[in-house]
Amino acid sequence: MFNRDMAGPTRFEEYSEKYKDLFFMTRRDGILEVRMHTHGGPLQFDWMAQTAYGNVGQMLAVTLRMR
């Protein structure tokens, strides 16, 4: 039998947990807030942050298209 959880885009809860070390993400009343950080302080932009930025941006775009 087909398992819908194995296919399709990543859910907000999953990617917000996966990237919590670089992004604070909250969703309330249909509004998504995304803030970048380094250990809770100002963002120190480096290669890891740049890669994560692209990945999260892509996931957010897919999530918004699905609505």
N, CA, C and O atoms as CSV, one atom per row, in Angstrom:
chain,resi,resn,atom,element,x,y,z
A,1,MET,N,N,0.832,-1.184,0.000
A,1,MET,CA,C,0.000,0.000,0.000
A,1,MET,C,C,0.878,1.250,0.000
A,1,MET,O,O,1.959,1.248,0.590
A,2,PHE,N,N,0.429,2.298,-0.646
A,2,PHE,CA,C,1.164,3.559,-0.766
A,2,PHE,C,C,1.114,4.335,0.542
A,2,PHE,O,O,0.045,4.506,1.128
A,3,ASN,N,N,2.246,4.794,0.987
A,3,ASN,CA,C,2.335,5.580,2.219
A,3,ASN,C,C,2.554,7.044,1.853
A,3,ASN,O,O,3.632,7.413,1.388
A,4,ARG,N,N,1.550,7.868,2.056
A,4,ARG,CA,C,1.633,9.289,1.680
A,4,ARG,C,C,2.706,10.048,2.451
A,4,ARG,O,O,3.201,11.068,1.971
A,5,ASP,N,N,3.071,9.574,3.632
A,5,ASP,CA,C,4.105,10.242,4.424
A,5,ASP,C,C,5.479,10.121,3.794
A,5,ASP,O,O,6.376,10.897,4.122
A,6,MET,N,N,5.665,9.169,2.900
A,6,MET,CA,C,6.977,8.947,2.279
A,6,MET,C,C,7.158,9.756,1.002
A,6,MET,O,O,8.276,9.852,0.493
A,7,ALA,N,N,6.100,10.333,0.478
A,7,ALA,CA,C,6.184,11.067,-0.787
A,7,ALA,C,C,5.791,12.516,-0.560
A,7,ALA,O,O,5.129,12.854,0.421
A,8,GLY,N,N,6.208,13.351,-1.476
A,8,GLY,CA,C,5.795,14.743,-1.428
A,8,GLY,C,C,6.762,15.614,-0.660
A,8,GLY,O,O,7.788,15.147,-0.166
A,9,PRO,N,N,6.421,16.880,-0.567
A,9,PRO,CA,C,7.314,17.849,0.080
A,9,PRO,C,C,7.414,17.624,1.590
A,9,PRO,O,O,6.552,17.000,2.208
A,10,THR,N,N,8.475,18.145,2.146
A,10,THR,CA,C,8.707,18.071,3.580
A,10,THR,C,C,7.724,18.988,4.291
A,10,THR,O,O,7.449,20.089,3.814
A,11,ARG,N,N,7.197,18.554,5.410
A,11,ARG,CA,C,6.272,19.364,6.188
A,11,ARG,C,C,7.023,20.432,6.974
A,11,ARG,O,O,8.196,20.273,7.313
A,12,PHE,N,N,6.316,21.524,7.256
A,12,PHE,CA,C,6.891,22.644,8.008
A,12,PHE,C,C,7.521,22.174,9.310
A,12,PHE,O,O,8.631,22.588,9.646
A,13,GLU,N,N,6.829,21.318,10.042
A,13,GLU,CA,C,7.327,20.848,11.334
A,13,GLU,C,C,8.663,20.130,11.193
A,13,GLU,O,O,9.530,20.241,12.060
A,14,GLU,N,N,8.826,19.395,10.099
A,14,GLU,CA,C,10.063,18.645,9.871
A,14,GLU,C,C,11.229,19.566,9.525
A,14,GLU,O,O,12.303,19.449,10.116
A,15,TYR,N,N,11.032,20.477,8.579
A,15,TYR,CA,C,12.175,21.317,8.204
A,15,TYR,C,C,12.461,22.401,9.231
A,15,TYR,O,O,13.603,22.849,9.335
A,16,SER,N,N,11.455,22.842,9.998
A,16,SER,CA,C,11.756,23.817,11.044
A,16,SER,C,C,12.605,23.165,12.142
A,16,SER,O,O,13.449,23.828,12.747
A,17,GLU,N,N,12.388,21.884,12.399
A,17,GLU,CA,C,13.215,21.157,13.361
A,17,GLU,C,C,14.604,20.889,12.784
A,17,GLU,O,O,15.609,21.050,13.477
A,18,LYS,N,N,14.658,20.485,11.530
A,18,LYS,CA,C,15.933,20.149,10.887
A,18,LYS,C,C,16.886,21.335,10.853
A,18,LYS,O,O,18.090,21.165,11.045
A,19,TYR,N,N,16.367,22.529,10.613
A,19,TYR,CA,C,17.203,23.722,10.463
A,19,TYR,C,C,17.153,24.655,11.671
A,19,TYR,O,O,17.487,25.833,11.548
A,20,LYS,N,N,16.739,24.147,12.842
A,20,LYS,CA,C,16.571,25.014,14.012
A,20,LYS,C,C,17.875,25.654,14.479
A,20,LYS,O,O,17.834,26.673,15.168
A,21,ASP,N,N,19.025,25.092,14.127
A,21,ASP,CA,C,20.298,25.684,14.536
A,21,ASP,C,C,20.649,26.941,13.751
A,21,ASP,O,O,21.549,27.683,14.145
A,22,LEU,N,N,19.952,27.189,12.648
A,22,LEU,CA,C,20.220,28.375,11.835
A,22,LEU,C,C,18.991,29.266,11.619
A,22,LEU,O,O,19.128,30.431,11.246
A,23,PHE,N,N,17.801,28.722,11.852
A,23,PHE,CA,C,16.568,29.463,11.573
A,23,PHE,C,C,15.596,29.340,12.737
A,23,PHE,O,O,15.369,28.246,13.254
A,24,PHE,N,N,15.026,30.467,13.145
A,24,PHE,CA,C,13.856,30.459,14.017
A,24,PHE,C,C,12.666,30.514,13.074
A,24,PHE,O,O,12.560,31.445,12.275
A,25,MET,N,N,11.770,29.542,13.147
A,25,MET,CA,C,10.598,29.522,12.270
A,25,MET,C,C,9.347,29.370,13.116
A,25,MET,O,O,9.260,28.474,13.956
A,26,THR,N,N,8.385,30.242,12.892
A,26,THR,CA,C,7.090,30.137,13.545
A,26,THR,C,C,6.001,30.334,12.503
A,26,THR,O,O,6.181,31.046,11.515
A,27,ARG,N,N,4.874,29.691,12.745
A,27,ARG,CA,C,3.725,29.850,11.855
A,27,ARG,C,C,2.502,30.061,12.731
A,27,ARG,O,O,2.151,29.206,13.545
A,28,ARG,N,N,1.851,31.218,12.554
A,28,ARG,CA,C,0.664,31.574,13.326
A,28,ARG,C,C,-0.342,32.256,12.426
A,28,ARG,O,O,-0.007,33.194,11.703
A,29,ASP,N,N,-1.564,31.788,12.472
A,29,ASP,CA,C,-2.662,32.406,11.712
A,29,ASP,C,C,-2.307,32.576,10.240
A,29,ASP,O,O,-2.642,33.594,9.635
A,30,GLY,N,N,-1.638,31.598,9.666
A,30,GLY,CA,C,-1.295,31.630,8.249
A,30,GLY,C,C,-0.084,32.483,7.915
A,30,GLY,O,O,0.245,32.643,6.740
A,31,ILE,N,N,0.583,33.031,8.910
A,31,ILE,CA,C,1.768,33.871,8.693
A,31,ILE,C,C,3.004,33.093,9.125
A,31,ILE,O,O,3.082,32.586,10.244
A,32,LEU,N,N,3.953,33.013,8.226
A,32,LEU,CA,C,5.203,32.306,8.494
A,32,LEU,C,C,6.309,33.321,8.738
A,32,LEU,O,O,6.558,34.192,7.904
A,33,GLU,N,N,6.969,33.205,9.882
A,33,GLU,CA,C,8.100,34.077,10.206
A,33,GLU,C,C,9.367,33.223,10.226
A,33,GLU,O,O,9.424,32.192,10.896
A,34,VAL,N,N,10.372,33.663,9.488
A,34,VAL,CA,C,11.650,32.953,9.413
A,34,VAL,C,C,12.754,33.963,9.721
A,34,VAL,O,O,12.880,34.983,9.043
A,35,ARG,N,N,13.558,33.667,10.757
A,35,ARG,CA,C,14.681,34.524,11.118
A,35,ARG,C,C,15.937,33.669,11.194
A,35,ARG,O,O,15.932,32.598,11.801
A,36,MET,N,N,16.999,34.139,10.583
A,36,MET,CA,C,18.268,33.418,10.631
A,36,MET,C,C,19.057,33.859,11.859
A,36,MET,O,O,18.948,35.000,12.309
A,37,HIS,N,N,19.861,32.927,12.398
A,37,HIS,CA,C,20.660,33.226,13.586
A,37,HIS,C,C,21.859,32.286,13.654
A,37,HIS,O,O,21.910,31.290,12.933
A,38,THR,N,N,22.795,32.590,14.493
A,38,THR,CA,C,23.910,31.706,14.824
A,38,THR,C,C,23.936,31.563,16.336
A,38,THR,O,O,24.248,32.515,17.052
A,39,HIS,N,N,23.610,30.380,16.814
A,39,HIS,CA,C,23.564,30.095,18.259
A,39,HIS,C,C,22.686,31.092,19.003
A,39,HIS,O,O,23.010,31.490,20.123
A,40,GLY,N,N,21.582,31.497,18.391
A,40,GLY,CA,C,20.646,32.415,19.032
A,40,GLY,C,C,21.014,33.882,18.909
A,40,GLY,O,O,20.234,34.743,19.316
A,41,GLY,N,N,22.172,34.187,18.363
A,41,GLY,CA,C,22.615,35.574,18.206
A,41,GLY,C,C,22.593,36.009,16.747
A,41,GLY,O,O,21.944,35.374,15.916
A,42,PRO,N,N,23.301,37.088,16.435
A,42,PRO,CA,C,23.360,37.557,15.057
A,42,PRO,C,C,23.916,36.479,14.127
A,42,PRO,O,O,24.779,35.688,14.509
A,43,LEU,N,N,23.408,36.469,12.917
A,43,LEU,CA,C,23.855,35.484,11.929
A,43,LEU,C,C,25.305,35.717,11.541
A,43,LEU,O,O,25.696,36.831,11.192
A,44,GLN,N,N,26.086,34.667,11.604
A,44,GLN,CA,C,27.447,34.668,11.070
A,44,GLN,C,C,27.372,33.924,9.747
A,44,GLN,O,O,27.363,32.694,9.720
A,45,PHE,N,N,27.319,34.666,8.654
A,45,PHE,CA,C,27.078,34.049,7.352
A,45,PHE,C,C,28.315,33.290,6.897
A,45,PHE,O,O,29.401,33.858,6.793
A,46,ASP,N,N,28.141,32.011,6.630
A,46,ASP,CA,C,29.223,31.171,6.143
A,46,ASP,C,C,28.649,30.190,5.116
A,46,ASP,O,O,27.487,30.297,4.723
A,47,TRP,N,N,29.474,29.242,4.693
A,47,TRP,CA,C,29.038,28.305,3.655
A,47,TRP,C,C,27.836,27.485,4.123
A,47,TRP,O,O,26.901,27.277,3.349
A,48,MET,N,N,27.840,27.019,5.365
A,48,MET,CA,C,26.728,26.234,5.880
A,48,MET,C,C,25.435,27.051,5.892
A,48,MET,O,O,24.381,26.545,5.506
A,49,ALA,N,N,25.506,28.287,6.323
A,49,ALA,CA,C,24.326,29.155,6.347
A,49,ALA,C,C,23.828,29.422,4.932
A,49,ALA,O,O,22.620,29.441,4.694
A,50,GLN,N,N,24.738,29.624,4.002
A,50,GLN,CA,C,24.350,29.882,2.612
A,50,GLN,C,C,23.638,28.668,2.016
A,50,GLN,O,O,22.627,28.817,1.331
A,51,THR,N,N,24.155,27.482,2.270
A,51,THR,CA,C,23.540,26.258,1.756
A,51,THR,C,C,22.168,26.050,2.386
A,51,THR,O,O,21.206,25.737,1.685
A,52,ALA,N,N,22.071,26.221,3.694
A,52,ALA,CA,C,20.796,26.050,4.391
A,52,ALA,C,C,19.776,27.076,3.911
A,52,ALA,O,O,18.598,26.749,3.764
A,53,TYR,N,N,20.207,28.300,3.666
A,53,TYR,CA,C,19.328,29.357,3.170
A,53,TYR,C,C,18.655,28.930,1.867
A,53,TYR,O,O,17.448,29.102,1.697
A,54,GLY,N,N,19.440,28.375,0.957
A,54,GLY,CA,C,18.890,27.895,-0.312
A,54,GLY,C,C,17.930,26.736,-0.112
A,54,GLY,O,O,16.869,26.692,-0.734
A,55,ASN,N,N,18.291,25.801,0.747
A,55,ASN,CA,C,17.434,24.638,0.992
A,55,ASN,C,C,16.104,25.043,1.623
A,55,ASN,O,O,15.045,24.587,1.193
A,56,VAL,N,N,16.160,25.888,2.629
A,56,VAL,CA,C,14.940,26.330,3.303
A,56,VAL,C,C,14.087,27.158,2.349
A,56,VAL,O,O,12.865,27.012,2.325
A,57,GLY,N,N,14.708,28.008,1.579
A,57,GLY,CA,C,13.962,28.802,0.592
A,57,GLY,C,C,13.203,27.918,-0.383
A,57,GLY,O,O,12.047,28.190,-0.708
A,58,GLN,N,N,13.839,26.881,-0.838
A,58,GLN,CA,C,13.185,25.959,-1.774
A,58,GLN,C,C,12.007,25.247,-1.096
A,58,GLN,O,O,10.933,25.125,-1.686
A,59,MET,N,N,12.204,24.783,0.132
A,59,MET,CA,C,11.118,24.101,0.849
A,59,MET,C,C,9.939,25.039,1.117
A,59,MET,O,O,8.781,24.636,1.007
A,60,LEU,N,N,10.238,26.289,1.468
A,60,LEU,CA,C,9.177,27.254,1.717
A,60,LEU,C,C,8.394,27.544,0.433
A,60,LEU,O,O,7.169,27.662,0.463
A,61,ALA,N,N,9.093,27.656,-0.675
A,61,ALA,CA,C,8.428,27.911,-1.958
A,61,ALA,C,C,7.483,26.771,-2.309
A,61,ALA,O,O,6.365,27.010,-2.766
A,62,VAL,N,N,7.916,25.553,-2.103
A,62,VAL,CA,C,7.063,24.393,-2.376
A,62,VAL,C,C,5.841,24.405,-1.458
A,62,VAL,O,O,4.720,24.151,-1.898
A,63,THR,N,N,6.071,24.703,-0.179
A,63,THR,CA,C,4.964,24.749,0.780
A,63,THR,C,C,3.945,25.795,0.378
A,63,THR,O,O,2.742,25.541,0.442
A,64,LEU,N,N,4.401,26.966,-0.037
A,64,LEU,CA,C,3.483,28.043,-0.436
A,64,LEU,C,C,2.727,27.690,-1.698
A,64,LEU,O,O,1.550,28.032,-1.812
A,65,ARG,N,N,3.354,27.018,-2.654
A,65,ARG,CA,C,2.678,26.613,-3.883
A,65,ARG,C,C,1.572,25.602,-3.606
A,65,ARG,O,O,0.581,25.549,-4.334
A,66,MET,N,N,1.737,24.801,-2.555
A,66,MET,CA,C,0.743,23.773,-2.248
A,66,MET,C,C,-0.530,24.353,-1.654
A,66,MET,O,O,-1.562,23.681,-1.653
A,67,ARG,N,N,-0.488,25.562,-1.157
A,67,ARG,CA,C,-1.657,26.159,-0.491
A,67,ARG,C,C,-2.646,26.669,-1.473
A,67,ARG,O,O,-3.685,27.200,-1.083
